[in-house]
């Protein structure tokens, strides 16, 4: 119903093509991920698998003639860093990135907070806010200073 919102039937990833997504249900429906969940950290959640279309941030931006992004909000259950690295060109144009952070690996191969923070700092971003929702995960806001 909003003219300024468009949905795309793809998942952001570090690759263009298809991938398996682990779709959550049961106690939590907000933990679906392209990374395989560590079941011991999701004891009351069940996961089914589906094949979905994936793209990178840079490819999506190029196809849709987007030359910059002001604000990015990434809640990808461990896939944030891979997507940012594969979308480094357009992500570098962002003023702010709000992202989920993990202090414990809740998914197979999911990078931890310090890895994500270091990569963003190397891209010129500074963390200005952090909120831990649980002892093992939360959110952080990174800002890039404009020259």
ABEGO torsion letter per residue (X at the ends): XBAABBBBBBBBBABBEBBBBBBBBEABAAABBABBBBAAABAABBBBBBBBBBBBAAAAAAAAGBABBABBBBBAGGAAAAAAAAAAAAAAABABBBBBBBABBABBGBBBAAAAAAAAAAAGBBBABBBBABAABBBBBBBBBBX
